[in-house]
Amino acid sequence: MVARKRTSRGIALAAFLSAIALIATGCTPATTPETTPPTQTADTNKTLVIGVTSEADTLFPWKATQFQAVNVMQTMYGTLTEFDQNLAVVPGLAQSWDVSDDGLTVTMHLRQGVKFHDGSTFDSTDAKFSLDAIKNPDTAAVAAASLASVDSVDAPDANTIVLHLSSPDAGLLANLAVINMAMLSSDDTEASLSVTPNGTGPFQFVSSVPNQSLTLKRNDSYWGDPVPLAGVEFRVIPDETSIVAAMQSGNVQMAVFDDPLVAQTAASSTISIAKTALLSYHVLQLNARKGPLQDVNVRLAIQCAIDRQQVLDTAAMGEGEVTGPITSPAYRSDPSSRPCPTRDLTKAADYLSKSAYPSGVTLDTIVSQGEYATSVNEAQNLKAQLADANITLNLEILESGAYVDRWMAGDFDAAVALNGGRPDPDGMYSRYFTSTGNLNMVAGYSSDTLDALFAQGRQTSDPAKRGPIYTQISNELENQAAWIWLFTGYTYTATSSNVQGFIPMANQSMQYLRSTQIS
C-alpha cells in the first residue's frame, strides 16, 4: 500500500513538472479530454444515480466552496485549461496557448464551435467577460486572488484572448483549471445561473428538488468525446451507511465515501471500491483576528497540545498521513519541521504561560455535519486532547449550508475543516494567506512576509527555485500557528459492477463522469 502511494505521487510530481515545462515553452497541442475506452457495450439510455450526503449549496460556480457544489459544477461547466488524471495541465476551452519570452503576455486560442447549453456560441467575448468578472471585487468570486497577476484581458478576435500580466505567474495555467474559473456566457447573471445553470460541460441541468436530488442530462453538443451516459442524478441520502444500503438494493450505482469503515462494509462481489490518496487536508482553522487567538502563544499552545496521529487514528482508522500546510506534490511540506512535530503538553503549557491567558482559553468552534463523514469524530477528539492543556472547544455542529455561510464570513473562533488542495501551491493558499486574498477573512491571518513570499513564488517558474520559497511559506504558517494542519486522507469510490470508465482524481474532481458508462 505504501509503495502504491509513493508511485502515484511520483506520477503526479512528474505531471506537475511537465505542466511547468509547458509554461516555459509557451505552447500546447490541441487535444480532447481523456476517456477510458469501454470494455463492454455502453447503454446510452441509462442515467447514473450517485448517492451524496448533502445537496449542493449553490449552483453558481464562481462562489462554490462546498465539495458537493464543486462536484456538481464540474459536470456542467468548462474551464480554459483542465487537469488530466495525473494533474498535468492540459487544454480545455482553450485548445492551445503561447507565453511571451518575458512571461508577461499569455495568448490563449479558444476552441471553435463550442456551445453553451442554451445553444449560444462560446467565444472570446464570454472568456473576457468571465475573467474580468472574476477579478471584479463586487463579484466576490472565491478564486479572484488566482488572477492577481492579470492586469487586463483583451479579445482581439472571436477565437483569441490575451492576458496581460503585471509579473510572470507560474501558477496561472493550473489556476485556470479549477471550476471556480468556469467560463460563463456574457448574457447570463448570477441570479439566472443560480436557478438554471448554463455551461459548456458534458451534462446540463434538468431539475433540482431541495434535500432530495439534482438531475442532469447528457449535453449532445459537448465539444469533447461523446458522453456515454444519458444523465446523472445526485440523490441526497443522509448518511454513508444508508447510501451503502441503497447501492446494495440497486437504487444507487455510485458513491464517494470518506469513512474507511463504510467503504469496507460496502465492498462486495457487486460493488467495487477504488481508494484514492487526496490533496485535500483536514485542519483546525484558527481565526487569529479574534479574542485569545490574536496571541501567537495561544495558537502555539494549541499546536503543541494536539497529537495529529491520534486524530487520524480516531476519525479515519489511520487511513492517511499527518501533513503540513502544502500538499501539492512537487512542494509537499515536511510536517516534522513545525515547532511541535509531536504532542508536547509541557511546551503547550509553557506557551500558554507566556500568553495573556495563562489559566486557559475557550474557543467557539464550528463543525460541518454531512459534508464529510469524519468531521464530528475529529472535533470530539480535538476537544478531548485540548482539554488536557486547559483549552476548551465549544463545538457547534452545523448542517453543511449553515457551516459554509459561517465559514465564508469568518464567523468563528475555530473551525474543523476539510479544505481542497491543489496541484499548485499558489492557487492553494495565496487566496487565503495574502493580505489581498479574497478568502483572507476566512484564513484569519496574513503578514508582509507571506505577501512577499507568495509574490516571489508566482514570479518563479523553475521548480528548483520555487521549492525553497514554498518551504519558507510553510515554515512561516507553522511557526505562527496560523492554522493547525492535521492529516491528508483518502476517498473511496464505490461503483456497481455495471459501471465503468470513471477515474477518481487526487483533487476529488468528478470530471470523468463524462467518460463513465453503464454497460
BAPA-720351 format. One record per residue (C-alpha): residue in three letters; chain; residue number from 1; x, y, z. Coordinates in pm, whole numbers. Layout:
# residues N
R   lumlo   fimi   sedo       xx       yy       zz
R     ALA      A    NUM        X        Y        Z
...
END
This chain:
# residues 519
R   lumlo   fimi   sedo       xx       yy       zz
R     MET      A      1        0        0        0
R     VAL      A      2      283      240       81
R     ALA      A      3      464      160     -242
R     ARG      A      4      150      224     -444
R     LYS      A      5      100      559     -271
R     ARG      A      6      456      668     -348
R     THR      A      7      416      566     -710
R     SER      A      8      105      780     -755
R     ARG      A      9      282     1075     -601
R     GLY      A     10      576     1026     -831
R     ILE      A     11      343     1032    -1130
R     ALA      A     12      175     1347    -1001
R     LEU      A     13      512     1512     -947
R     ALA      A     14      627     1430    -1299
R     ALA      A     15      299     1557    -1437
R     PHE      A     16      330     1881    -1244
R     LEU      A     17      683     1938    -1367
R     SER      A     18      559     1878    -1720
R     ALA      A     19      296     2148    -1665
R     ILE      A     20      566     2392    -1562
R     ALA      A     21      761     2296    -1874
R     LEU      A     22      458     2385    -2084
R     ILE      A     23      463     2733    -1933
R     ALA      A     24      829     2769    -2018
R     THR      A     25      791     2654    -2378
R     GLY      A     26      473     2856    -2416
R     CYS      A     27      264     2627    -2635
R     THR      A     28       45     2319    -2602
R     PRO      A     29     -114     2094    -2861
R     ALA      A     30     -486     2079    -2922
R     THR      A     31     -636     1774    -2753
R     THR      A     32     -971     1649    -2635
R     PRO      A     33    -1045     1523    -2282
R     GLU      A     34     -905     1181    -2199
R     THR      A     35    -1151      897    -2172
R     THR      A     36    -1126      534    -2072
R     PRO      A     37    -1208      300    -2362
R     PRO      A     38    -1521       95    -2286
R     THR      A     39    -1472     -276    -2225
R     GLN      A     40    -1840     -357    -2268
R     THR      A     41    -2116     -204    -2475
R     ALA      A     42    -2249      111    -2313
R     ASP      A     43    -2622      159    -2268
R     THR      A     44    -2652      525    -2372
R     ASN      A     45    -3008      541    -2241
R     LYS      A     46    -2902      488    -1878
R     THR      A     47    -2892      753    -1605
R     LEU      A     48    -2628      708    -1332
R     VAL      A     49    -2756      760     -978
R     ILE      A     50    -2491      889     -736
R     GLY      A     51    -2557      886     -361
R     VAL      A     52    -2448     1201     -174
R     THR      A     53    -2497     1302      189
R     SER      A     54    -2577     1669      122
R     GLU      A     55    -2715     1881     -159
R     ALA      A     56    -2515     2148     -340
R     ASP      A     57    -2542     2477     -151
R     THR      A     58    -2505     2685     -468
R     LEU      A     59    -2537     2639     -844
R     PHE      A     60    -2312     2937     -921
R     PRO      A     61    -1957     2814     -996
R     TRP      A     62    -1767     3131     -908
R     LYS      A     63    -1883     3103     -545
R     ALA      A     64    -1879     2725     -493
R     THR      A     65    -1668     2614     -194
R     GLN      A     66    -1871     2317      -64
R     PHE      A     67    -1739     1987     -204
R     GLN      A     68    -2078     1873     -331
R     ALA      A     69    -2139     2203     -511
R     VAL      A     70    -1796     2185     -673
R     ASN      A     71    -1861     1826     -785
R     VAL      A     72    -2189     1923     -949
R     MET      A     73    -2038     2230    -1118
R     GLN      A     74    -1759     2018    -1273
R     THR      A     75    -2015     1825    -1474
R     MET      A     76    -2189     2133    -1617
R     TYR      A     77    -1919     2395    -1677
R     GLY      A     78    -1592     2422    -1867
R     THR      A     79    -1264     2599    -1791
R     LEU      A     80     -991     2736    -2018
R     THR      A     81     -745     2471    -1901
R     GLU      A     82     -803     2136    -1732
R     PHE      A     83     -615     1876    -1531
R     ASP      A     84     -570     1528    -1666
R     GLN      A     85     -591     1227    -1436
R     ASN      A     86     -228     1281    -1325
R     LEU      A     87     -290     1653    -1252
R     ALA      A     88      -94     1778    -1552
R     VAL      A     89     -236     2093    -1711
R     VAL      A     90     -400     2018    -2047
R     PRO      A     91     -617     2218    -2288
R     GLY      A     92     -979     2281    -2205
R     LEU      A     93    -1185     2552    -2371
R     ALA      A     94     -851     2697    -2477
R     GLN      A     95     -710     2447    -2726
R     SER      A     96     -358     2597    -2703
R     TRP      A     97     -170     2897    -2567
R     ASP      A     98      152     3092    -2611
R     VAL      A     99      352     3267    -2338
R     SER      A    100      579     3558    -2429
R     ASP      A    101      952     3534    -2356
R     ASP      A    102      920     3778    -2065
R     GLY      A    103      623     3584    -1922
R     LEU      A    104      401     3893    -1923
R     THR      A    105      165     3802    -2207
R     VAL      A    106      -40     3482    -2235
R     THR      A    107     -228     3438    -2562
R     MET      A    108     -500     3172    -2549
R     HIS      A    109     -651     3022    -2864
R     LEU      A    110    -1009     2914    -2798
R     ARG      A    111    -1185     2610    -2937
R     GLN      A    112    -1427     2693    -3215
R     GLY      A    113    -1783     2567    -3233
R     VAL      A    114    -1828     2525    -2855
R     LYS      A    115    -2188     2577    -2746
R     PHE      A    116    -2344     2672    -2414
R     HIS      A    117    -2635     2457    -2303
R     ASP      A    118    -2881     2723    -2421
R     GLY      A    119    -2743     2688    -2776
R     SER      A    120    -2543     3011    -2784
R     THR      A    121    -2180     3005    -2900
R     PHE      A    122    -1886     3038    -2663
R     ASP      A    123    -1626     3286    -2786
R     SER      A    124    -1369     3540    -2665
R     THR      A    125    -1640     3782    -2551
R     ASP      A    126    -1754     3526    -2294
R     ALA      A    127    -1398     3440    -2189
R     LYS      A    128    -1302     3806    -2136
R     PHE      A    129    -1631     3873    -1956
R     SER      A    130    -1571     3578    -1723
R     LEU      A    131    -1213     3667    -1630
R     ASP      A    132    -1297     4036    -1582
R     ALA      A    133    -1595     3947    -1363
R     ILE      A    134    -1396     3702    -1150
R     LYS      A    135    -1136     3976    -1092
R     ASN      A    136    -1402     4233    -1000
R     PRO      A    137    -1428     4255     -617
R     ASP      A    138    -1804     4318     -648
R     THR      A    139    -1847     3962     -779
R     ALA      A    140    -1698     3813     -461
R     ALA      A    141    -1560     3521     -661
R     VAL      A    142    -1376     3276     -437
R     ALA      A    143    -1086     3236     -683
R     ALA      A    144    -1029     3606     -756
R     ALA      A    145     -683     3602     -598
R     SER      A    146     -573     3346     -855
R     LEU      A    147     -591     3624    -1115
R     ALA      A    148     -392     3871     -906
R     SER      A    149     -118     3891    -1170
R     VAL      A    150     -362     3963    -1456
R     ASP      A    151     -377     4337    -1527
R     SER      A    152     -613     4318    -1822
R     VAL      A    153     -770     4085    -2077
R     ASP      A    154     -811     4164    -2447
R     ALA      A    155    -1023     3985    -2707
R     PRO      A    156     -864     4074    -3043
R     ASP      A    157    -1090     3832    -3231
R     ALA      A    158    -1366     3582    -3159
R     ASN      A    159    -1125     3293    -3101
R     THR      A    160     -844     3463    -2907
R     ILE      A    161     -793     3623    -2568
R     VAL      A    162     -474     3788    -2448
R     LEU      A    163     -391     3809    -2077
R     HIS      A    164     -156     4093    -1985
R     LEU      A    165       27     4023    -1659
R     SER      A    166      193     4257    -1411
R     SER      A    167      457     3989    -1345
R     PRO      A    168      520     3631    -1457
R     ASP      A    169      281     3384    -1294
R     ALA      A    170      397     3022    -1279
R     GLY      A    171       69     2904    -1130
R     LEU      A    172     -168     3076    -1372
R     LEU      A    173     -237     2788    -1612
R     ALA      A    174     -307     2550    -1322
R     ASN      A    175     -527     2808    -1151
R     LEU      A    176     -736     2849    -1466
R     ALA      A    177     -825     2479    -1447
R     VAL      A    178    -1033     2494    -1126
R     ILE      A    179    -1410     2508    -1157
R     ASN      A    180    -1424     2842     -973
R     MET      A    181    -1275     2975    -1300
R     ALA      A    182    -1566     2841    -1510
R     MET      A    183    -1638     3023    -1835
R     LEU      A    184    -1988     3174    -1833
R     SER      A    185    -2195     3335    -2105
R     SER      A    186    -2173     3715    -2106
R     ASP      A    187    -2553     3716    -2135
R     ASP      A    188    -2605     3537    -1804
R     THR      A    189    -2623     3668    -1447
R     GLU      A    190    -2560     3515    -1107
R     ALA      A    191    -2933     3528    -1037
R     SER      A    192    -3025     3337    -1352
R     LEU      A    193    -2749     3079    -1319
R     SER      A    194    -2836     3012     -954
R     VAL      A    195    -3170     2881    -1082
R     THR      A    196    -3077     2737    -1422
R     PRO      A    197    -2706     2668    -1482
R     ASN      A    198    -2585     2730    -1838
R     GLY      A    199    -2239     2592    -1908
R     THR      A    200    -2039     2421    -2180
R     GLY      A    201    -1985     2096    -1989
R     PRO      A    202    -2079     1737    -2075
R     PHE      A    203    -2403     1746    -1873
R     GLN      A    204    -2675     2008    -1850
R     PHE      A    205    -2919     2095    -1577
R     VAL      A    206    -3269     1944    -1576
R     SER      A    207    -3414     1993    -1228
R     SER      A    208    -3343     2015     -857
R     VAL      A    209    -3563     1906     -566
R     PRO      A    210    -3441     2057     -234
R     ASN      A    211    -3291     1799        1
R     GLN      A    212    -3375     1519     -243
R     SER      A    213    -3199     1527     -579
R     LEU      A    214    -3037     1718     -863
R     THR      A    215    -3081     1576    -1213
R     LEU      A    216    -2870     1637    -1524
R     LYS      A    217    -2892     1513    -1881
R     ARG      A    218    -2629     1450    -2146
R     ASN      A    219    -2517     1753    -2346
R     ASP      A    220    -2532     1616    -2700
R     SER      A    221    -2348     1926    -2825
R     TYR      A    222    -2049     1875    -2593
R     TRP      A    223    -1722     1960    -2769
R     GLY      A    224    -1535     1656    -2636
R     ASP      A    225    -1587     1286    -2694
R     PRO      A    226    -1949     1165    -2696
R     VAL      A    227    -2085     1121    -2342
R     PRO      A    228    -2197      759    -2277
R     LEU      A    229    -2450      836    -2002
R     ALA      A    230    -2798      969    -2073
R     GLY      A    231    -2780     1161    -1748
R     VAL      A    232    -2669     1180    -1386
R     GLU      A    233    -2882     1210    -1073
R     PHE      A    234    -2720     1322     -748
R     ARG      A    235    -2953     1170     -488
R     VAL      A    236    -2936     1307     -134
R     ILE      A    237    -2922     1029      129
R     PRO      A    238    -2847     1150      484
R     ASP      A    239    -2555      924      579
R     GLU      A    240    -2300      698      414
R     THR      A    241    -2431      374      567
R     SER      A    242    -2771      444      412
R     ILE      A    243    -2602      503       76
R     VAL      A    244    -2441      158      106
R     ALA      A    245    -2785        7      161
R     ALA      A    246    -2915      192     -145
R     MET      A    247    -2627       56     -354
R     GLN      A    248    -2688     -298     -229
R     SER      A    249    -3052     -271     -330
R     GLY      A    250    -2960     -137     -675
R     ASN      A    251    -3120      207     -630
R     VAL      A    252    -2780      382     -642
R     GLN      A    253    -2490      288     -869
R     MET      A    254    -2209      509     -741
R     ALA      A    255    -2091      697     -431
R     VAL      A    256    -1773      851     -294
R     PHE      A    257    -1715      768       74
R     ASP      A    258    -1492      944      328
R     ASP      A    259    -1530      687      605
R     PRO      A    260    -1295      388      555
R     LEU      A    261    -1515      164      770
R     VAL      A    262    -1816      235      549
R     ALA      A    263    -1603      160      243
R     GLN      A    264    -1505     -176      393
R     THR      A    265    -1866     -270      456
R     ALA      A    266    -1965     -164      104
R     ALA      A    267    -1714     -383      -81
R     SER      A    268    -1875     -695     -227
R     SER      A    269    -1898     -904     -538
R     THR      A    270    -2129     -644     -691
R     ILE      A    271    -1968     -324     -556
R     SER      A    272    -1604     -236     -617
R     ILE      A    273    -1406       23     -418
R     ALA      A    274    -1127      243     -556
R     LYS      A    275     -907      405     -290
R     THR      A    276     -755      742     -386
R     ALA      A    277     -497      947     -191
R     LEU      A    278     -604     1312     -184
R     LEU      A    279     -455     1660     -197
R     SER      A    280     -727     1785       38
R     TYR      A    281     -631     1828      402
R     HIS      A    282     -803     1814      740
R     VAL      A    283     -728     2119      952
R     LEU      A    284     -827     2307     1265
R     GLN      A    285     -860     2663     1138
R     LEU      A    286     -785     2940     1385
R     ASN      A    287     -914     3294     1343
R     ALA      A    288     -609     3493     1451
R     ARG      A    289     -807     3816     1446
R     LYS      A    290    -1044     3715     1726
R     GLY      A    291    -1005     3709     2103
R     PRO      A    292     -731     3492     2255
R     LEU      A    293     -624     3366     1911
R     GLN      A    294     -469     3704     1837
R     ASP      A    295     -193     3589     2071
R     VAL      A    296       59     3371     1885
R     ASN      A    297      148     3193     2210
R     VAL      A    298     -210     3071     2246
R     ARG      A    299     -202     2940     1891
R     LEU      A    300      132     2766     1951
R     ALA      A    301       -5     2613     2270
R     ILE      A    302     -288     2462     2065
R     GLN      A    303      -41     2332     1808
R     CYS      A    304      171     2161     2072
R     ALA      A    305     -125     2010     2256
R     ILE      A    306     -250     1804     1961
R     ASP      A    307     -144     1453     1865
R     ARG      A    308     -228     1455     1496
R     GLN      A    309     -179     1082     1454
R     GLN      A    310     -437     1025     1727
R     VAL      A    311     -687     1242     1538
R     LEU      A    312     -619     1043     1223
R     ASP      A    313     -647      709     1403
R     THR      A    314     -968      808     1582
R     ALA      A    315    -1150      972     1292
R     ALA      A    316    -1025      773      993
R     MET      A    317     -884      445     1128
R     GLY      A    318     -532      566     1049
R     GLU      A    319     -613      581      677
R     GLY      A    320     -394      873      570
R     GLU      A    321      -88     1055      696
R     VAL      A    322       -3     1355      908
R     THR      A    323       55     1662      690
R     GLY      A    324      198     2011      690
R     PRO      A    325       34     2301      506
R     ILE      A    326      125     2228      143
R     THR      A    327        5     1903      -13
R     SER      A    328       92     1997     -375
R     PRO      A    329      303     1702     -496
R     ALA      A    330      610     1899     -606
R     TYR      A    331      614     2121     -294
R     ARG      A    332      483     1899      -16
R     SER      A    333      556     2033      334
R     ASP      A    334      759     1838      587
R     PRO      A    335      534     1802      897
R     SER      A    336      838     1734     1116
R     SER      A    337      963     2091     1073
R     ARG      A    338      684     2253     1280
R     PRO      A    339      751     2384     1635
R     CYS      A    340      587     2076     1788
R     PRO      A    341      602     1787     1541
R     THR      A    342      461     1557     1811
R     ARG      A    343      234     1627     2105
R     ASP      A    344      417     1810     2386
R     LEU      A    345      196     1920     2675
R     THR      A    346      494     2072     2856
R     LYS      A    347      564     2305     2566
R     ALA      A    348      192     2376     2534
R     ALA      A    349      179     2482     2900
R     ASP      A    350      490     2694     2853
R     TYR      A    351      342     2876     2553
R     LEU      A    352       15     2933     2737
R     SER      A    353      201     3071     3041
R     LYS      A    354      370     3327     2814
R     SER      A    355       35     3441     2675
R     ALA      A    356     -219     3681     2817
R     TYR      A    357     -433     3377     2904
R     PRO      A    358     -219     3157     3134
R     SER      A    359     -521     2996     3301
R     GLY      A    360     -669     2875     2973
R     VAL      A    361     -898     2977     2687
R     THR      A    362    -1237     2882     2544
R     LEU      A    363    -1297     2881     2168
R     ASP      A    364    -1629     2865     1984
R     THR      A    365    -1566     2604     1716
R     ILE      A    366    -1786     2529     1416
R     VAL      A    367    -1814     2176     1271
R     SER      A    368    -1985     2068      949
R     GLN      A    369    -2212     1766      967
R     GLY      A    370    -2296     1593      641
R     GLU      A    371    -2030     1730      405
R     TYR      A    372    -1772     1470      505
R     ALA      A    373    -1801     1170      733
R     THR      A    374    -1513     1219      979
R     SER      A    375    -1586     1578     1088
R     VAL      A    376    -1765     1518     1420
R     ASN      A    377    -1521     1247     1533
R     GLU      A    378    -1229     1478     1454
R     ALA      A    379    -1388     1760     1651
R     GLN      A    380    -1460     1546     1954
R     ASN      A    381    -1107     1407     1960
R     LEU      A    382     -957     1757     1930
R     LYS      A    383    -1183     1875     2212
R     ALA      A    384    -1068     1591     2439
R     GLN      A    385     -699     1644     2363
R     LEU      A    386     -705     2021     2408
R     ALA      A    387     -885     1989     2741
R     ASP      A    388     -560     1846     2878
R     ALA      A    389     -397     2183     2803
R     ASN      A    390     -673     2400     2958
R     ILE      A    391     -805     2485     2613
R     THR      A    392    -1178     2434     2570
R     LEU      A    393    -1351     2389     2238
R     ASN      A    394    -1721     2471     2245
R     LEU      A    395    -1840     2266     1949
R     GLU      A    396    -2125     2400     1734
R     ILE      A    397    -2230     2130     1488
R     LEU      A    398    -2399     2278     1181
R     GLU      A    399    -2556     2140      864
R     SER      A    400    -2340     2192      557
R     GLY      A    401    -2503     2509      420
R     ALA      A    402    -2507     2690      754
R     TYR      A    403    -2145     2590      813
R     VAL      A    404    -2034     2732      477
R     ASP      A    405    -2214     3060      546
R     ARG      A    406    -2041     3100      882
R     TRP      A    407    -1709     2986      736
R     MET      A    408    -1719     3231      444
R     ALA      A    409    -1798     3517      684
R     GLY      A    410    -1509     3425      915
R     ASP      A    411    -1772     3399     1189
R     PHE      A    412    -1589     3159     1421
R     ASP      A    413    -1301     3135     1666
R     ALA      A    414    -1201     2798     1526
R     ALA      A    415    -1335     2568     1255
R     VAL      A    416    -1286     2197     1199
R     ALA      A    417    -1247     2185      822
R     LEU      A    418    -1163     1974      520
R     ASN      A    419    -1015     2201      253
R     GLY      A    420     -938     2113     -106
R     GLY      A    421     -574     2101     -208
R     ARG      A    422     -441     2199     -550
R     PRO      A    423     -153     2085     -770
R     ASP      A    424       -1     2434     -750
R     PRO      A    425       63     2585     -404
R     ASP      A    426       -8     2942     -512
R     GLY      A    427     -366     2860     -608
R     MET      A    428     -393     2653     -291
R     TYR      A    429     -302     2927      -43
R     SER      A    430     -246     3277     -185
R     ARG      A    431     -622     3342     -173
R     TYR      A    432     -615     3260      199
R     PHE      A    433     -292     3398      343
R     THR      A    434     -212     3712      144
R     SER      A    435     -345     4043      271
R     THR      A    436     -538     4095      -54
R     GLY      A    437     -655     3735      -82
R     ASN      A    438    -1029     3710     -133
R     LEU      A    439    -1052     3437      136
R     ASN      A    440     -826     3612      385
R     MET      A    441    -1124     3678      613
R     VAL      A    442    -1170     3302      630
R     ALA      A    443     -799     3243      693
R     GLY      A    444     -781     3498      972
R     TYR      A    445     -409     3557      918
R     SER      A    446     -173     3738      680
R     SER      A    447      163     3913      703
R     ASP      A    448      403     4123      499
R     THR      A    449      637     3823      498
R     LEU      A    450      378     3597      339
R     ASP      A    451      277     3865       87
R     ALA      A    452      636     3891      -32
R     LEU      A    453      692     3515      -43
R     PHE      A    454      378     3442     -242
R     ALA      A    455      474     3715     -491
R     GLN      A    456      815     3551     -534
R     GLY      A    457      657     3209     -583
R     ARG      A    458      431     3334     -863
R     GLN      A    459      717     3505    -1044
R     THR      A    460      944     3199    -1045
R     SER      A    461      870     2921    -1293
R     ASP      A    462     1171     2698    -1218
R     PRO      A    463     1051     2431     -969
R     ALA      A    464     1401     2407     -820
R     LYS      A    465     1382     2776     -729
R     ARG      A    466     1016     2774     -633
R     GLY      A    467     1063     2488     -386
R     PRO      A    468     1261     2685     -123
R     ILE      A    469     1010     2971     -145
R     TYR      A    470      717     2746      -58
R     THR      A    471      921     2582      215
R     GLN      A    472      957     2927      369
R     ILE      A    473      582     2984      332
R     SER      A    474      510     2653      502
R     ASN      A    475      752     2732      786
R     GLU      A    476      602     3078      836
R     LEU      A    477      249     2932      860
R     GLU      A    478      364     2668     1108
R     ASN      A    479      582     2897     1320
R     GLN      A    480      292     3139     1355
R     ALA      A    481       44     2852     1404
R     ALA      A    482     -186     3027     1159
R     TRP      A    483     -387     2702     1143
R     ILE      A    484     -330     2355     1286
R     TRP      A    485     -278     2118      994
R     LEU      A    486     -378     1761     1079
R     PHE      A    487     -376     1496      807
R     THR      A    488     -449     1402      449
R     GLY      A    489     -671     1107      379
R     TYR      A    490     -842      908      108
R     THR      A    491    -1169      884      -73
R     TYR      A    492    -1327      551     -156
R     THR      A    493    -1518      548     -483
R     ALA      A    494    -1783      278     -483
R     THR      A    495    -1929      166     -815
R     SER      A    496    -2172     -109     -907
R     SER      A    497    -2033     -385    -1127
R     ASN      A    498    -2200     -249    -1442
R     VAL      A    499    -2044       98    -1405
R     GLN      A    500    -1719      156    -1594
R     GLY      A    501    -1489      438    -1705
R     PHE      A    502    -1491      667    -1402
R     ILE      A    503    -1142      786    -1299
R     PRO      A    504    -1107      912     -938
R     MET      A    505     -865     1203     -904
R     ALA      A    506     -640     1327     -623
R     ASN      A    507     -810     1669     -631
R     GLN      A    508    -1151     1496     -591
R     SER      A    509    -1272     1616     -930
R     MET      A    510    -1562     1422    -1079
R     GLN      A    511    -1484     1544    -1432
R     TYR      A    512    -1453     1185    -1557
R     LEU      A    513    -1825     1132    -1523
R     ARG      A    514    -1807     1241    -1888
R     SER      A    515    -1640      907    -1974
R     THR      A    516    -1842      690    -1735
R     GLN      A    517    -2082      433    -1875
R     ILE      A    518    -2337      179    -1762
R     SER      A    519    -2295     -146    -1956
END
